[in-house]
Amino acid sequence: MHPARRHLIHDHAELARLGGELETALDGDDRTGTQEIWTRFESALVSHLEAEERWLFPLFSSEHADELRALRREHARLRHLASEEGLAADLRTLRRETATELLAELRAHAAREDETVYAWLEQLPEPGKLEQLLDALVRRAGGIVTG
């Protein structure tokens, strides 16, 4: 498995774990715990979405433009839901049903990414292989690399 894919899948697992903690806190009517968990969840979600959009999506933008547009729309939807839920968490009015809706959309989105953009990562060389290739090219060129 490509190291980037492994890292991104780990992010999804962490978001799912935090989502489970959030549901547990909501079930227990733990408003303080809910707010604290929500803050960690939202921060992790936003960071993950930003990283994908900045570093991952551009790798495939020319070959898979339509799918990436759809994933970006899903990201916008997840951000919108997270913003609404964040306000509710701040007001201590976050409801289990709406949190569950967000988590369900996030799970569906994660599955779609795993089948598309994460699978496409397997077509790329691992970072160590790229370094080996560059080293070989530099040695072949006698240490002179022109740009």
N, C-alpha and C positions, 0 to 999 in steps of 0.2 A: 504494500500500500504506500502511495506517495506520502511523504512526511506532511505536506500541507493538508492533504485530505485527512490524515490521522488527527491533526490539530483541529481542523474545522469540525470533524465529527465529535471530538472531545468537547468543543464549545457547545454543540447541540445537546450533548449528554448533560453538561453542567446546567444549561438552561432548563432542561427537563427536571433535573434534580431540584433546582431552585423553585420551579413551578410546583413540584410536589410539596415542598416546604410551605409555599404560599397557600396552597389548598388546605394543608393541615392547619395552618394558623387561622385561616378563615373558618374552617369547620369548628375550631375551638374558640371562636370569637375573641381571639387574641389580637386586638387592634394595634397595640404597640409592636408586637412581633410581626404582624402583617406589614406594617409600614416599613420596618427595618428590612424584612425580606424583600419587599417590593423594590426598595431602593437598590439593593444588590442585583435583583433580577433585571430591572430596567437598565442599569448601568452596563451589565453584561450583554444584554440584548443590543443596545445601541452600539456598543463597541464592536460587536460581532458584525452587525449589518454594515457599519462604516468600513470595516476591514475588507469585507467581501467586495463592496462597491469600489473601493480604492485600489485594491491589489489583485483580487481574483477576477472579477468580471472583465477588466480590460484585456486580460490574457486571451479571451475568447470572443471579443466583441465583433471581429470581422466575420468569423465563421458561424456564429450563433446569435446574431443580433436580435431576432424575434424572441427567442427563449430568454435572453437576458433582459429585454424590455419587460417581459412578463414577470420575471423575478424581481425587477426593480419596482414594478407596480405592487407586488406582494410586500416588498420591503416598506413601501409607502403606507400600505394598509396596516402592517404590523406597527409601524411608528405611530400612526393615528390612534390605533387601539391602545397602545402603550401610553400615549399622552393622556387619553381619556381616563384610563385606569390609574395612571399616576396621580391625576388630580383627585380622583375618588379616594385613593390611598391617603393622600395628604389630608383630605377632609374626613378621613376615617369612615367613608361610606362605601368602600370597595365591597362588591358582592361576589359570592362564590360563583354564581352563574356567569357573570360577565368575565371573571378571571378564567373560568373553564373554557369559555368561547375563545379567548385570546390564546390560551395554551393549545387548544385543538387546532386553531389556524397555524400556530407556530409548528406543531408536529407535522401537519400536512405540508407546510412549506419546507421543513427540513427533509422530508422524504423526497420531495421534488428536487431539491438541490442535490441530494445524494445520487439520484438517478441521472442527473444532467451534469451540472457544472462540476461537482465533485468527481464524478466518473471521468469527465474530460481531463481532469488533472493527471490521470493515469497515462495519458498520452505524452505528458511532458517528462523530460529527464529529471531525475532527482538532483537537488542542488550540488551534491558532491560530484555527480557525473558531469555537470556543466563546468565545474572548476577543473576537473581532469581534462576536459576537452580544451578549455582555454589554455591550460598549461601546455598541452601538447601542441597547440597552434603557435603559441609563443616560442616554444623550443624549435619548432619547425621553421619559423620565420627568423631564427637566429636572435631571438630576444627583442626583435623590433616589431612593434604593433602599430600600424598606422590607422588613423580614424578618418 
